[in-house]
Amino acid sequence: MNTTHSTRPARPAYPAYYDHGTPAERWERARTFFDAKNYAAAALVLGRLVEEVPEQTGPRLLLARSYYHSAQLNRAEAELRVIVERDPVEHYARLMLGRTLERQGRQDEADSQLRIAAALGGDFAEV
């Protein structure tokens, strides 16, 4: 029995369209899906792209946003935590993490992230 577990869900049986093309073409496809509010499709494209270029913040942040808008909050949180671990001063990731935690009913944790985001964004009035 295989007991290894992946942190990502199994790839769907129809990845050809979502995985087709260069990374730049898939990035544009993901942005098109996101702009059209098709967040689940954007996440399908971005999940593979993030696996290929895990060091890049842009695809991971858009993946987190796609998860957030499609109410996949645990996944959004996981991606955002990777970003803030790598770059603790990434303002927008902190803001999104705070909003994600709020939606999960974790207000104390959310408030901490939102205060940091406000400070990083130069909004010291709310800190």
N, C-alpha and C positions, 0 to 999 in steps of 0.2 A: 504494500500500500504506500502510495506517495503521500508524505506528510509535510511537504514544503508548501508554504502559503505565500502567495503574491499579495502585495499591497494594492495592486490594481485589479479591477474586475477582468474577467475573461474577455478577450476580444470578440466582438460580434462575428457572426458567420458571413457578413457582407462587407468586409473591409476594403475591397478593391477600389471603390470610388473614393472613400475617405483617405486611403493611403496612397493614392495615385499621384505621381508628379514629384517634383523637387521639393525640398523643404520650403523654399520661398513660395512655390505655387500652393502648397498645403497651408502655409501661413495665411496667404490671401484668401483661400477657400474658407478657412476657419473664421477669418474676420468678416467675410461675406455672410456666413451663417450667423455669426454673433450679431452683426448689424441688422439682420432680418429677424432677430429675436428667436432664432432656432438654436437655442443654447445647448440642447442635447446633441445635435449634429456637430456643433462647434467643438464640444467636449470630445466627441469621437475622433475628430481630426487632431485636436490638440494633444490628446493623451499620448498618441503615438509620437507626435513631434517632440513632446517633452521627454519621452524616453530616449529619443535620438540626440537631443541637445539639452541635457539636464542642467547645464551651467547657465543657460540663457534665461533671464528673468521674464522677458516679454511673453513668450509662449506660456510659461507657467502661471503668470499673473492672469492672462486671458483665460486659461483653463480654470483657475480658481473662480474668476468672475462668471464663467459659464456654469460651473457647478453651483455657485451661489444663486444665480438667476433661475436655475432649474431645480432649486430646493434640495440639492445634494450637499447639504451643509457640512457633514463630516468630511467629505472629500474636499470641499472648498477649504475648510480649516486645515487639513493636512497639507495642502499645497501652499497655503499662506504661511504656515509655520516653517516650511522649508525655506521660503523666501526670507522671512525675518531672521531665521537662524543664520543664513548666509550673509545677509545685509541688514543689520539691525536698524539702520537709519532709512530704510525704504518706507517712506511716508505712506504711500497709497496702500501698500500691503498691510501696514499696521491698521489703517483706517478700515480696510475690508475685513481684516481679522476681527476687529472690534464689532463691526456690523454683523458678521457671521456669528460671533458668540452671543450677541444680543438676540438674534433670531432663534438661537438655541436655548434662550432663557438663562444664560449664564452672565448676568449683568455685572457682577463684581469683576470677573475676568475681562469682560468687554470694556468696562470703564477704564481699567488700567491701560489697555491697548489704545483706546480712544484719546486718553490723556497724552500718551507718548506721541501719537499721530498728530495731535494738535500742536504739541511743542515742536515736533520736527517740521511741521508746516508753517511755523512762525506765528501761530495763533495762541499767544501766551495768555490772553484774557480768559480762556476757558480752562487753563491748567491749574 
